[in-house]
Amino acid sequence: MVMELDLRGLYCPMPVFRTREEIMKVPIGGTINVIADDPAAAEDIPRWAKRSGNEVLDVKKDGEEVRILIRRLK
């Protein structure tokens, strides 16, 4: 199961807060695909994911957007 979370238009610190809230809706072992256009999100969300004990599977930048695939481990 992959949940998609569209955070375009939100800026720091909201992308991290929303990702933290929404990942709790994903079953352990499931993934969430975060889409954001906040320039800080490309660093902030993966940093948060690692600190929170989750796994960053992929980070892709496409112009101003970033897509971050995270597997929930806790």
CHARMM-style PDB file with segment names, atoms N, HN, CA, C and O in Angstrom:
ATOM      1  N   MET     1       0.841  -1.187   0.000  1.00  0.00      PROA
ATOM      2  CA  MET     1       0.000   0.000   0.000  1.00  0.00      PROA
ATOM      3  C   MET     1       0.880   1.243   0.000  1.00  0.00      PROA
ATOM      4  O   MET     1       1.800   1.355   0.810  1.00  0.00      PROA
ATOM      5  N   VAL     2       0.604   2.171  -0.900  1.00  0.00      PROA
ATOM      6  HN  VAL     2      -0.144   2.080  -1.558  1.00  0.00      PROA
ATOM      7  CA  VAL     2       1.333   3.437  -0.960  1.00  0.00      PROA
ATOM      8  C   VAL     2       0.326   4.565  -0.804  1.00  0.00      PROA
ATOM      9  O   VAL     2      -0.578   4.723  -1.624  1.00  0.00      PROA
ATOM     10  N   MET     3       0.489   5.339   0.245  1.00  0.00      PROA
ATOM     11  HN  MET     3       1.223   5.211   0.912  1.00  0.00      PROA
ATOM     12  CA  MET     3      -0.343   6.529   0.444  1.00  0.00      PROA
ATOM     13  C   MET     3       0.369   7.699  -0.236  1.00  0.00      PROA
ATOM     14  O   MET     3       1.588   7.826  -0.132  1.00  0.00      PROA
ATOM     15  N   GLU     4      -0.378   8.544  -0.925  1.00  0.00      PROA
ATOM     16  HN  GLU     4      -1.369   8.440  -1.010  1.00  0.00      PROA
ATOM     17  CA  GLU     4       0.207   9.734  -1.536  1.00  0.00      PROA
ATOM     18  C   GLU     4      -0.215  10.951  -0.724  1.00  0.00      PROA
ATOM     19  O   GLU     4      -1.389  11.122  -0.393  1.00  0.00      PROA
ATOM     20  N   LEU     5       0.764  11.791  -0.412  1.00  0.00      PROA
ATOM     21  HN  LEU     5       1.717  11.653  -0.682  1.00  0.00      PROA
ATOM     22  CA  LEU     5       0.531  12.982   0.381  1.00  0.00      PROA
ATOM     23  C   LEU     5       1.009  14.194  -0.397  1.00  0.00      PROA
ATOM     24  O   LEU     5       2.213  14.390  -0.565  1.00  0.00      PROA
ATOM     25  N   ASP     6       0.084  15.002  -0.868  1.00  0.00      PROA
ATOM     26  HN  ASP     6      -0.894  14.843  -0.730  1.00  0.00      PROA
ATOM     27  CA  ASP     6       0.397  16.185  -1.671  1.00  0.00      PROA
ATOM     28  C   ASP     6       0.502  17.398  -0.750  1.00  0.00      PROA
ATOM     29  O   ASP     6      -0.495  17.859  -0.193  1.00  0.00      PROA
ATOM     30  N   LEU     7       1.712  17.902  -0.601  1.00  0.00      PROA
ATOM     31  HN  LEU     7       2.521  17.528  -1.053  1.00  0.00      PROA
ATOM     32  CA  LEU     7       1.973  19.043   0.276  1.00  0.00      PROA
ATOM     33  C   LEU     7       2.381  20.285  -0.500  1.00  0.00      PROA
ATOM     34  O   LEU     7       2.931  21.226   0.071  1.00  0.00      PROA
ATOM     35  N   ARG     8       2.116  20.289  -1.786  1.00  0.00      PROA
ATOM     36  HN  ARG     8       1.669  19.524  -2.251  1.00  0.00      PROA
ATOM     37  CA  ARG     8       2.464  21.471  -2.595  1.00  0.00      PROA
ATOM     38  C   ARG     8       1.717  22.687  -2.075  1.00  0.00      PROA
ATOM     39  O   ARG     8       0.525  22.625  -1.777  1.00  0.00      PROA
ATOM     40  N   GLY     9       2.441  23.794  -1.971  1.00  0.00      PROA
ATOM     41  HN  GLY     9       3.410  23.845  -2.212  1.00  0.00      PROA
ATOM     42  CA  GLY     9       1.852  25.028  -1.482  1.00  0.00      PROA
ATOM     43  C   GLY     9       2.041  25.240   0.011  1.00  0.00      PROA
ATOM     44  O   GLY     9       1.727  26.314   0.523  1.00  0.00      PROA
ATOM     45  N   LEU    10       2.550  24.233   0.723  1.00  0.00      PROA
ATOM     46  HN  LEU    10       2.805  23.361   0.307  1.00  0.00      PROA
ATOM     47  CA  LEU    10       2.811  24.375   2.153  1.00  0.00      PROA
ATOM     48  C   LEU    10       4.304  24.610   2.376  1.00  0.00      PROA
ATOM     49  O   LEU    10       5.146  24.044   1.678  1.00  0.00      PROA
ATOM     50  N   TYR    11       4.614  25.444   3.349  1.00  0.00      PROA
ATOM     51  HN  TYR    11       3.931  25.903   3.916  1.00  0.00      PROA
ATOM     52  CA  TYR    11       6.011  25.786   3.608  1.00  0.00      PROA
ATOM     53  C   TYR    11       6.376  25.514   5.058  1.00  0.00      PROA
ATOM     54  O   TYR    11       5.513  25.405   5.930  1.00  0.00      PROA
ATOM     55  N   CYS    12       7.663  25.410   5.288  1.00  0.00      PROA
ATOM     56  HN  CYS    12       8.363  25.499   4.580  1.00  0.00      PROA
ATOM     57  CA  CYS    12       8.247  25.074   6.573  1.00  0.00      PROA
ATOM     58  C   CYS    12       7.546  25.813   7.705  1.00  0.00      PROA
ATOM     59  O   CYS    12       7.375  27.031   7.655  1.00  0.00      PROA
ATOM     60  N   PRO    13       7.154  25.087   8.694  1.00  0.00      PROA
ATOM     61  CA  PRO    13       7.423  23.683   9.043  1.00  0.00      PROA
ATOM     62  C   PRO    13       6.288  22.723   8.697  1.00  0.00      PROA
ATOM     63  O   PRO    13       6.336  21.557   9.086  1.00  0.00      PROA
ATOM     64  N   MET    14       5.281  23.180   7.984  1.00  0.00      PROA
ATOM     65  HN  MET    14       5.241  24.128   7.667  1.00  0.00      PROA
ATOM     66  CA  MET    14       4.085  22.369   7.729  1.00  0.00      PROA
ATOM     67  C   MET    14       4.347  21.039   7.007  1.00  0.00      PROA
ATOM     68  O   MET    14       3.730  20.042   7.382  1.00  0.00      PROA
ATOM     69  N   PRO    15       5.226  20.961   5.992  1.00  0.00      PROA
ATOM     70  CA  PRO    15       5.432  19.660   5.342  1.00  0.00      PROA
ATOM     71  C   PRO    15       5.890  18.562   6.316  1.00  0.00      PROA
ATOM     72  O   PRO    15       5.437  17.421   6.220  1.00  0.00      PROA
ATOM     73  N   VAL    16       6.773  18.902   7.236  1.00  0.00      PROA
ATOM     74  HN  VAL    16       7.142  19.828   7.313  1.00  0.00      PROA
ATOM     75  CA  VAL    16       7.227  17.901   8.201  1.00  0.00      PROA
ATOM     76  C   VAL    16       6.093  17.542   9.155  1.00  0.00      PROA
ATOM     77  O   VAL    16       5.875  16.363   9.431  1.00  0.00      PROA
ATOM     78  N   PHE    17       5.370  18.531   9.661  1.00  0.00      PROA
ATOM     79  HN  PHE    17       5.547  19.490   9.437  1.00  0.00      PROA
ATOM     80  CA  PHE    17       4.255  18.268  10.573  1.00  0.00      PROA
ATOM     81  C   PHE    17       3.202  17.379   9.919  1.00  0.00      PROA
ATOM     82  O   PHE    17       2.740  16.412  10.525  1.00  0.00      PROA
ATOM     83  N   ARG    18       2.825  17.701   8.697  1.00  0.00      PROA
ATOM     84  HN  ARG    18       3.200  18.487   8.205  1.00  0.00      PROA
ATOM     85  CA  ARG    18       1.783  16.918   8.006  1.00  0.00      PROA
ATOM     86  C   ARG    18       2.265  15.506   7.708  1.00  0.00      PROA
ATOM     87  O   ARG    18       1.499  14.551   7.838  1.00  0.00      PROA
ATOM     88  N   THR    19       3.543  15.360   7.307  1.00  0.00      PROA
ATOM     89  HN  THR    19       4.165  16.136   7.202  1.00  0.00      PROA
ATOM     90  CA  THR    19       4.094  14.030   7.050  1.00  0.00      PROA
ATOM     91  C   THR    19       4.062  13.202   8.322  1.00  0.00      PROA
ATOM     92  O   THR    19       3.689  12.029   8.293  1.00  0.00      PROA
ATOM     93  N   ARG    20       4.451  13.808   9.439  1.00  0.00      PROA
ATOM     94  HN  ARG    20       4.753  14.760   9.462  1.00  0.00      PROA
ATOM     95  CA  ARG    20       4.450  13.109  10.728  1.00  0.00      PROA
ATOM     96  C   ARG    20       3.031  12.649  11.098  1.00  0.00      PROA
ATOM     97  O   ARG    20       2.852  11.535  11.591  1.00  0.00      PROA
ATOM     98  N   GLU    21       2.047  13.481  10.867  1.00  0.00      PROA
ATOM     99  HN  GLU    21       2.192  14.386  10.467  1.00  0.00      PROA
ATOM    100  CA  GLU    21       0.659  13.118  11.165  1.00  0.00      PROA
ATOM    101  C   GLU    21       0.160  12.003  10.254  1.00  0.00      PROA
ATOM    102  O   GLU    21      -0.428  11.028  10.724  1.00  0.00      PROA
ATOM    103  N   GLU    22       0.390  12.144   8.968  1.00  0.00      PROA
ATOM    104  HN  GLU    22       0.867  12.936   8.586  1.00  0.00      PROA
ATOM    105  CA  GLU    22      -0.182  11.226   7.979  1.00  0.00      PROA
ATOM    106  C   GLU    22       0.491   9.859   7.968  1.00  0.00      PROA
ATOM    107  O   GLU    22      -0.158   8.859   7.660  1.00  0.00      PROA
ATOM    108  N   ILE    23       1.784   9.794   8.300  1.00  0.00      PROA
ATOM    109  HN  ILE    23       2.312  10.606   8.550  1.00  0.00      PROA
ATOM    110  CA  ILE    23       2.456   8.489   8.267  1.00  0.00      PROA
ATOM    111  C   ILE    23       1.872   7.553   9.319  1.00  0.00      PROA
ATOM    112  O   ILE    23       1.974   6.333   9.188  1.00  0.00      PROA
ATOM    113  N   MET    24       1.265   8.109  10.353  1.00  0.00      PROA
ATOM    114  HN  MET    24       1.182   9.100  10.459  1.00  0.00      PROA
ATOM    115  CA  MET    24       0.647   7.275  11.380  1.00  0.00      PROA
ATOM    116  C   MET    24      -0.593   6.549  10.855  1.00  0.00      PROA
ATOM    117  O   MET    24      -1.062   5.598  11.480  1.00  0.00      PROA
ATOM    118  N   LYS    25      -1.121   6.986   9.727  1.00  0.00      PROA
ATOM    119  HN  LYS    25      -0.740   7.759   9.220  1.00  0.00      PROA
ATOM    120  CA  LYS    25      -2.273   6.332   9.103  1.00  0.00      PROA
ATOM    121  C   LYS    25      -1.857   5.171   8.204  1.00  0.00      PROA
ATOM    122  O   LYS    25      -2.696   4.384   7.764  1.00  0.00      PROA
ATOM    123  N   VAL    26      -0.565   5.072   7.937  1.00  0.00      PROA
ATOM    124  HN  VAL    26       0.116   5.711   8.295  1.00  0.00      PROA
ATOM    125  CA  VAL    26      -0.017   4.012   7.078  1.00  0.00      PROA
ATOM    126  C   VAL    26       0.348   2.829   7.971  1.00  0.00      PROA
ATOM    127  O   VAL    26       0.963   3.023   9.019  1.00  0.00      PROA
ATOM    128  N   PRO    27      -0.015   1.615   7.581  1.00  0.00      PROA
ATOM    129  CA  PRO    27       0.373   0.461   8.405  1.00  0.00      PROA
ATOM    130  C   PRO    27       1.891   0.289   8.418  1.00  0.00      PROA
ATOM    131  O   PRO    27       2.580   0.667   7.471  1.00  0.00      PROA
ATOM    132  N   ILE    28       2.396  -0.287   9.507  1.00  0.00      PROA
ATOM    133  HN  ILE    28       1.836  -0.594  10.276  1.00  0.00      PROA
ATOM    134  CA  ILE    28       3.837  -0.549   9.582  1.00  0.00      PROA
ATOM    135  C   ILE    28       4.234  -1.421   8.396  1.00  0.00      PROA
ATOM    136  O   ILE    28       3.594  -2.434   8.114  1.00  0.00      PROA
ATOM    137  N   GLY    29       5.290  -1.017   7.711  1.00  0.00      PROA
ATOM    138  HN  GLY    29       5.810  -0.194   7.939  1.00  0.00      PROA
ATOM    139  CA  GLY    29       5.740  -1.695   6.495  1.00  0.00      PROA
ATOM    140  C   GLY    29       5.194  -1.046   5.240  1.00  0.00      PROA
ATOM    141  O   GLY    29       5.689  -1.309   4.144  1.00  0.00      PROA
ATOM    142  N   GLY    30       4.180  -0.200   5.378  1.00  0.00      PROA
ATOM    143  HN  GLY    30       3.778   0.014   6.268  1.00  0.00      PROA
ATOM    144  CA  GLY    30       3.609   0.518   4.239  1.00  0.00      PROA
ATOM    145  C   GLY    30       4.450   1.741   3.893  1.00  0.00      PROA
ATOM    146  O   GLY    30       5.364   2.115   4.627  1.00  0.00      PROA
ATOM    147  N   THR    31       4.126   2.347   2.776  1.00  0.00      PROA
ATOM    148  HN  THR    31       3.383   2.044   2.179  1.00  0.00      PROA
ATOM    149  CA  THR    31       4.897   3.500   2.331  1.00  0.00      PROA
ATOM    150  C   THR    31       4.007   4.711   2.100  1.00  0.00      PROA
ATOM    151  O   THR    31       2.804   4.602   1.860  1.00  0.00      PROA
ATOM    152  N   ILE    32       4.649   5.864   2.183  1.00  0.00      PROA
ATOM    153  HN  ILE    32       5.626   5.952   2.378  1.00  0.00      PROA
ATOM    154  CA  ILE    32       3.978   7.124   1.901  1.00  0.00      PROA
ATOM    155  C   ILE    32       4.845   7.874   0.896  1.00  0.00      PROA
ATOM    156  O   ILE    32       6.059   7.983   1.069  1.00  0.00      PROA
ATOM    157  N   ASN    33       4.217   8.387  -0.147  1.00  0.00      PROA
ATOM    158  HN  ASN    33       3.231   8.299  -0.287  1.00  0.00      PROA
ATOM    159  CA  ASN    33       4.900   9.156  -1.181  1.00  0.00      PROA
ATOM    160  C   ASN    33       4.542  10.626  -0.965  1.00  0.00      PROA
ATOM    161  O   ASN    33       3.410  11.041  -1.215  1.00  0.00      PROA
ATOM    162  N   VAL    34       5.505  11.400  -0.503  1.00  0.00      PROA
ATOM    163  HN  VAL    34       6.425  11.064  -0.300  1.00  0.00      PROA
ATOM    164  CA  VAL    34       5.288  12.803  -0.196  1.00  0.00      PROA
ATOM    165  C   VAL    34       5.705  13.652  -1.394  1.00  0.00      PROA
ATOM    166  O   VAL    34       6.795  13.481  -1.938  1.00  0.00      PROA
ATOM    167  N   ILE    35       4.825  14.569  -1.797  1.00  0.00      PROA
ATOM    168  HN  ILE    35       3.939  14.708  -1.354  1.00  0.00      PROA
ATOM    169  CA  ILE    35       5.124  15.502  -2.888  1.00  0.00      PROA
ATOM    170  C   ILE    35       5.091  16.899  -2.290  1.00  0.00      PROA
ATOM    171  O   ILE    35       4.093  17.293  -1.686  1.00  0.00      PROA
ATOM    172  N   ALA    36       6.175  17.651  -2.453  1.00  0.00      PROA
ATOM    173  HN  ALA    36       6.985  17.331  -2.943  1.00  0.00      PROA
ATOM    174  CA  ALA    36       6.252  18.984  -1.871  1.00  0.00      PROA
ATOM    175  C   ALA    36       7.001  19.922  -2.813  1.00  0.00      PROA
ATOM    176  O   ALA    36       7.797  19.490  -3.647  1.00  0.00      PROA
ATOM    177  N   ASP    37       6.724  21.219  -2.657  1.00  0.00      PROA
ATOM    178  HN  ASP    37       6.077  21.569  -1.980  1.00  0.00      PROA
ATOM    179  CA  ASP    37       7.457  22.207  -3.446  1.00  0.00      PROA
ATOM    180  C   ASP    37       8.188  23.221  -2.561  1.00  0.00      PROA
ATOM    181  O   ASP    37       8.738  24.201  -3.062  1.00  0.00      PROA
ATOM    182  N   ASP    38       8.192  22.986  -1.262  1.00  0.00      PROA
ATOM    183  HN  ASP    38       7.745  22.190  -0.855  1.00  0.00      PROA
ATOM    184  CA  ASP    38       8.965  23.808  -0.339  1.00  0.00      PROA
ATOM    185  C   ASP    38      10.441  23.448  -0.526  1.00  0.00      PROA
ATOM    186  O   ASP    38      10.799  22.277  -0.400  1.00  0.00      PROA
ATOM    187  N   PRO    39      11.306  24.424  -0.822  1.00  0.00      PROA
ATOM    188  CA  PRO    39      12.724  24.103  -1.040  1.00  0.00      PROA
ATOM    189  C   PRO    39      13.368  23.368   0.137  1.00  0.00      PROA
ATOM    190  O   PRO    39      14.273  22.559  -0.067  1.00  0.00      PROA
ATOM    191  N   ALA    40      12.922  23.632   1.346  1.00  0.00      PROA
ATOM    192  HN  ALA    40      12.187  24.289   1.512  1.00  0.00      PROA
ATOM    193  CA  ALA    40      13.515  22.987   2.527  1.00  0.00      PROA
ATOM    194  C   ALA    40      13.052  21.543   2.695  1.00  0.00      PROA
ATOM    195  O   ALA    40      13.698  20.777   3.410  1.00  0.00      PROA
ATOM    196  N   ALA    41      11.965  21.156   2.063  1.00  0.00      PROA
ATOM    197  HN  ALA    41      11.440  21.778   1.482  1.00  0.00      PROA
ATOM    198  CA  ALA    41      11.400  19.816   2.255  1.00  0.00      PROA
ATOM    199  C   ALA    41      12.346  18.706   1.821  1.00  0.00      PROA
ATOM    200  O   ALA    41      12.350  17.632   2.423  1.00  0.00      PROA
ATOM    201  N   ALA    42      13.144  18.941   0.795  1.00  0.00      PROA
ATOM    202  HN  ALA    42      13.141  19.812   0.305  1.00  0.00      PROA
ATOM    203  CA  ALA    42      14.060  17.917   0.284  1.00  0.00      PROA
ATOM    204  C   ALA    42      15.066  17.477   1.333  1.00  0.00      PROA
ATOM    205  O   ALA    42      15.559  16.351   1.283  1.00  0.00      PROA
ATOM    206  N   GLU    43      15.376  18.347   2.279  1.00  0.00      PROA
ATOM    207  HN  GLU    43      14.976  19.262   2.320  1.00  0.00      PROA
ATOM    208  CA  GLU    43      16.295  17.989   3.361  1.00  0.00      PROA
ATOM    209  C   GLU    43      15.547  17.698   4.661  1.00  0.00      PROA
ATOM    210  O   GLU    43      15.884  16.758   5.379  1.00  0.00      PROA
ATOM    211  N   ASP    44      14.532  18.508   4.958  1.00  0.00      PROA
ATOM    212  HN  ASP    44      14.258  19.273   4.374  1.00  0.00      PROA
ATOM    213  CA  ASP    44      13.843  18.402   6.244  1.00  0.00      PROA
ATOM    214  C   ASP    44      13.068  17.099   6.418  1.00  0.00      PROA
ATOM    215  O   ASP    44      13.141  16.476   7.477  1.00  0.00      PROA
ATOM    216  N   ILE    45      12.327  16.679   5.393  1.00  0.00      PROA
ATOM    217  HN  ILE    45      12.267  17.185   4.533  1.00  0.00      PROA
ATOM    218  CA  ILE    45      11.501  15.474   5.529  1.00  0.00      PROA
ATOM    219  C   ILE    45      12.360  14.211   5.647  1.00  0.00      PROA
ATOM    220  O   ILE    45      12.098  13.396   6.531  1.00  0.00      PROA
ATOM    221  N   PRO    46      13.381  14.010   4.789  1.00  0.00      PROA
ATOM    222  CA  PRO    46      14.230  12.825   4.988  1.00  0.00      PROA
ATOM    223  C   PRO    46      14.952  12.838   6.343  1.00  0.00      PROA
ATOM    224  O   PRO    46      15.110  11.790   6.969  1.00  0.00      PROA
ATOM    225  N   ARG    47      15.384  14.006   6.790  1.00  0.00      PROA
ATOM    226  HN  ARG    47      15.256  14.857   6.281  1.00  0.00      PROA
ATOM    227  CA  ARG    47      16.049  14.101   8.090  1.00  0.00      PROA
ATOM    228  C   ARG    47      15.084  13.676   9.204  1.00  0.00      PROA
ATOM    229  O   ARG    47      15.452  12.909  10.093  1.00  0.00      PROA
ATOM    230  N   TRP    48      13.845  14.182   9.145  1.00  0.00      PROA
ATOM    231  HN  TRP    48      13.546  14.805   8.422  1.00  0.00      PROA
ATOM    232  CA  TRP    48      12.842  13.799  10.135  1.00  0.00      PROA
ATOM    233  C   TRP    48      12.569  12.295  10.068  1.00  0.00      PROA
ATOM    234  O   TRP    48      12.503  11.627  11.100  1.00  0.00      PROA
ATOM    235  N   ALA    49      12.412  11.766   8.855  1.00  0.00      PROA
ATOM    236  HN  ALA    49      12.466  12.309   8.017  1.00  0.00      PROA
ATOM    237  CA  ALA    49      12.084  10.342   8.688  1.00  0.00      PROA
ATOM    238  C   ALA    49      13.154   9.462   9.329  1.00  0.00      PROA
ATOM    239  O   ALA    49      12.828   8.505  10.032  1.00  0.00      PROA
ATOM    240  N   LYS    50      14.407   9.773   9.097  1.00  0.00      PROA
ATOM    241  HN  LYS    50      14.672  10.551   8.526  1.00  0.00      PROA
ATOM    242  CA  LYS    50      15.492   8.978   9.667  1.00  0.00      PROA
ATOM    243  C   LYS    50      15.515   9.095  11.186  1.00  0.00      PROA
ATOM    244  O   LYS    50      15.685   8.095  11.884  1.00  0.00      PROA
ATOM    245  N   ARG    51      15.345  10.310  11.702  1.00  0.00      PROA
ATOM    246  HN  ARG    51      15.207  11.122  11.135  1.00  0.00      PROA
ATOM    247  CA  ARG    51      15.344  10.512  13.160  1.00  0.00      PROA
ATOM    248  C   ARG    51      14.180   9.791  13.833  1.00  0.00      PROA
ATOM    249  O   ARG    51      14.292   9.351  14.977  1.00  0.00      PROA
ATOM    250  N   SER    52      13.074   9.674  13.122  1.00  0.00      PROA
ATOM    251  HN  SER    52      12.983  10.031  12.193  1.00  0.00      PROA
ATOM    252  CA  SER    52      11.890   9.046  13.713  1.00  0.00      PROA
ATOM    253  C   SER    52      11.897   7.522  13.555  1.00  0.00      PROA
ATOM    254  O   SER    52      10.954   6.852  13.976  1.00  0.00      PROA
ATOM    255  N   GLY    53      12.947   6.980  12.957  1.00  0.00      PROA
ATOM    256  HN  GLY    53      13.713   7.524  12.615  1.00  0.00      PROA
ATOM    257  CA  GLY    53      13.065   5.529  12.845  1.00  0.00      PROA
ATOM    258  C   GLY    53      12.409   4.940  11.618  1.00  0.00      PROA
ATOM    259  O   GLY    53      12.180   3.731  11.564  1.00  0.00      PROA
ATOM    260  N   ASN    54      12.100   5.768  10.628  1.00  0.00      PROA
ATOM    261  HN  ASN    54      12.286   6.749  10.673  1.00  0.00      PROA
ATOM    262  CA  ASN    54      11.514   5.281   9.382  1.00  0.00      PROA
ATOM    263  C   ASN    54      12.593   5.241   8.302  1.00  0.00      PROA
ATOM    264  O   ASN    54      13.702   5.730   8.515  1.00  0.00      PROA
ATOM    265  N   GLU    55      12.276   4.667   7.158  1.00  0.00      PROA
ATOM    266  HN  GLU    55      11.375   4.269   6.985  1.00  0.00      PROA
ATOM    267  CA  GLU    55      13.258   4.455   6.102  1.00  0.00      PROA
ATOM    268  C   GLU    55      12.919   5.300   4.871  1.00  0.00      PROA
ATOM    269  O   GLU    55      11.814   5.221   4.334  1.00  0.00      PROA
ATOM    270  N   VAL    56      13.878   6.100   4.440  1.00  0.00      PROA
ATOM    271  HN  VAL    56      14.776   6.164   4.876  1.00  0.00      PROA
ATOM    272  CA  VAL    56      13.718   6.875   3.205  1.00  0.00      PROA
ATOM    273  C   VAL    56      14.151   5.976   2.054  1.00  0.00      PROA
ATOM    274  O   VAL    56      15.317   5.591   1.960  1.00  0.00      PROA
ATOM    275  N   LEU    57      13.206   5.646   1.183  1.00  0.00      PROA
ATOM    276  HN  LEU    57      12.259   5.959   1.259  1.00  0.00      PROA
ATOM    277  CA  LEU    57      13.488   4.740   0.067  1.00  0.00      PROA
ATOM    278  C   LEU    57      13.979   5.481  -1.164  1.00  0.00      PROA
ATOM    279  O   LEU    57      14.792   4.955  -1.925  1.00  0.00      PROA
ATOM    280  N   ASP    58      13.486   6.712  -1.366  1.00  0.00      PROA
ATOM    281  HN  ASP    58      12.826   7.139  -0.748  1.00  0.00      PROA
ATOM    282  CA  ASP    58      13.839   7.438  -2.579  1.00  0.00      PROA
ATOM    283  C   ASP    58      13.535   8.919  -2.402  1.00  0.00      PROA
ATOM    284  O   ASP    58      12.565   9.295  -1.745  1.00  0.00      PROA
ATOM    285  N   VAL    59      14.378   9.748  -2.996  1.00  0.00      PROA
ATOM    286  HN  VAL    59      15.167   9.442  -3.529  1.00  0.00      PROA
ATOM    287  CA  VAL    59      14.149  11.193  -3.069  1.00  0.00      PROA
ATOM    288  C   VAL    59      14.413  11.597  -4.514  1.00  0.00      PROA
ATOM    289  O   VAL    59      15.512  11.401  -5.033  1.00  0.00      PROA
ATOM    290  N   LYS    60      13.395  12.161  -5.155  1.00  0.00      PROA
ATOM    291  HN  LYS    60      12.502  12.320  -4.732  1.00  0.00      PROA
ATOM    292  CA  LYS    60      13.532  12.601  -6.542  1.00  0.00      PROA
ATOM    293  C   LYS    60      13.151  14.068  -6.650  1.00  0.00      PROA
ATOM    294  O   LYS    60      12.085  14.477  -6.189  1.00  0.00      PROA
ATOM    295  N   LYS    61      14.019  14.852  -7.256  1.00  0.00      PROA
ATOM    296  HN  LYS    61      14.885  14.520  -7.631  1.00  0.00      PROA
ATOM    297  CA  LYS    61      13.716  16.258  -7.498  1.00  0.00      PROA
ATOM    298  C   LYS    61      13.324  16.410  -8.962  1.00  0.00      PROA
ATOM    299  O   LYS    61      13.980  15.876  -9.857  1.00  0.00      PROA
ATOM    300  N   ASP    62      12.246  17.144  -9.185  1.00  0.00      PROA
ATOM    301  HN  ASP    62      11.713  17.578  -8.458  1.00  0.00      PROA
ATOM    302  CA  ASP    62      11.764  17.408 -10.535  1.00  0.00      PROA
ATOM    303  C   ASP    62      11.399  18.881 -10.606  1.00  0.00      PROA
ATOM    304  O   ASP    62      10.287  19.276 -10.256  1.00  0.00      PROA
ATOM    305  N   GLY    63      12.347  19.687 -11.063  1.00  0.00      PROA
ATOM    306  HN  GLY    63      13.250  19.366 -11.348  1.00  0.00      PROA
ATOM    307  CA  GLY    63      12.123  21.127 -11.079  1.00  0.00      PROA
ATOM    308  C   GLY    63      12.011  21.642  -9.657  1.00  0.00      PROA
ATOM    309  O   GLY    63      12.920  21.453  -8.849  1.00  0.00      PROA
ATOM    310  N   GLU    64      10.904  22.290  -9.350  1.00  0.00      PROA
ATOM    311  HN  GLU    64      10.165  22.444 -10.007  1.00  0.00      PROA
ATOM    312  CA  GLU    64      10.696  22.830  -8.007  1.00  0.00      PROA
ATOM    313  C   GLU    64      10.086  21.809  -7.050  1.00  0.00      PROA
ATOM    314  O   GLU    64      10.017  22.051  -5.845  1.00  0.00      PROA
ATOM    315  N   GLU    65       9.647  20.680  -7.577  1.00  0.00      PROA
ATOM    316  HN  GLU    65       9.704  20.483  -8.555  1.00  0.00      PROA
ATOM    317  CA  GLU    65       9.000  19.669  -6.737  1.00  0.00      PROA
ATOM    318  C   GLU    65       9.987  18.597  -6.299  1.00  0.00      PROA
ATOM    319  O   GLU    65      10.971  18.306  -6.980  1.00  0.00      PROA
ATOM    320  N   VAL    66       9.691  18.022  -5.146  1.00  0.00      PROA
ATOM    321  HN  VAL    66       8.891  18.259  -4.593  1.00  0.00      PROA
ATOM    322  CA  VAL    66      10.451  16.878  -4.652  1.00  0.00      PROA
ATOM    323  C   VAL    66       9.455  15.794  -4.277  1.00  0.00      PROA
ATOM    324  O   VAL    66       8.387  16.076  -3.734  1.00  0.00      PROA
ATOM    325  N   ARG    67       9.818  14.548  -4.575  1.00  0.00      PROA
ATOM    326  HN  ARG    67      10.685  14.320  -5.016  1.00  0.00      PROA
ATOM    327  CA  ARG    67       9.007  13.394  -4.194  1.00  0.00      PROA
ATOM    328  C   ARG    67       9.863  12.525  -3.286  1.00  0.00      PROA
ATOM    329  O   ARG    67      10.981  12.144  -3.633  1.00  0.00      PROA
ATOM    330  N   ILE    68       9.315  12.221  -2.118  1.00  0.00      PROA
ATOM    331  HN  ILE    68       8.407  12.531  -1.836  1.00  0.00      PROA
ATOM    332  CA  ILE    68      10.061  11.476  -1.108  1.00  0.00      PROA
ATOM    333  C   ILE    68       9.241  10.249  -0.731  1.00  0.00      PROA
ATOM    334  O   ILE    68       8.105  10.366  -0.272  1.00  0.00      PROA
ATOM    335  N   LEU    69       9.818   9.091  -0.927  1.00  0.00      PROA
ATOM    336  HN  LEU    69      10.741   8.996  -1.301  1.00  0.00      PROA
ATOM    337  CA  LEU    69       9.147   7.829  -0.622  1.00  0.00      PROA
ATOM    338  C   LEU    69       9.701   7.305   0.708  1.00  0.00      PROA
ATOM    339  O   LEU    69      10.901   7.069   0.843  1.00  0.00      PROA
ATOM    340  N   ILE    70       8.806   7.127   1.683  1.00  0.00      PROA
ATOM    341  HN  ILE    70       7.830   7.318   1.573  1.00  0.00      PROA
ATOM    342  CA  ILE    70       9.194   6.733   3.032  1.00  0.00      PROA
ATOM    343  C   ILE    70       8.448   5.463   3.418  1.00  0.00      PROA
ATOM    344  O   ILE    70       7.241   5.350   3.202  1.00  0.00      PROA
ATOM    345  N   ARG    71       9.184   4.499   3.997  1.00  0.00      PROA
ATOM    346  HN  ARG    71      10.164   4.591   4.172  1.00  0.00      PROA
ATOM    347  CA  ARG    71       8.560   3.281   4.531  1.00  0.00      PROA
ATOM    348  C   ARG    71       8.423   3.454   6.044  1.00  0.00      PROA
ATOM    349  O   ARG    71       9.381   3.791   6.740  1.00  0.00      PROA
ATOM    350  N   ARG    72       7.213   3.216   6.526  1.00  0.00      PROA
ATOM    351  HN  ARG    72       6.435   2.943   5.960  1.00  0.00      PROA
ATOM    352  CA  ARG    72       6.982   3.305   7.974  1.00  0.00      PROA
ATOM    353  C   ARG    72       7.521   2.048   8.648  1.00  0.00      PROA
ATOM    354  O   ARG    72       7.129   0.931   8.311  1.00  0.00      PROA
ATOM    355  N   LEU    73       8.416   2.246   9.596  1.00  0.00      PROA
ATOM    356  HN  LEU    73       8.734   3.154   9.870  1.00  0.00      PROA
ATOM    357  CA  LEU    73       9.001   1.120  10.324  1.00  0.00      PROA
ATOM    358  C   LEU    73       8.540   1.066  11.772  1.00  0.00      PROA
ATOM    359  O   LEU    73       8.667   0.029  12.422  1.00  0.00      PROA
ATOM    360  N   LYS    74       8.007   2.167  12.287  1.00  0.00      PROA
ATOM    361  HN  LYS    74       7.903   3.011  11.759  1.00  0.00      PROA
ATOM    362  CA  LYS    74       7.558   2.215  13.690  1.00  0.00      PROA
ATOM    363  C   LYS    74       6.136   2.701  13.771  1.00  0.00      PROA
ATOM    364  OT1 LYS    74       5.582   2.809  14.865  1.00  0.00      PROA
TER     365      LYS     74
END
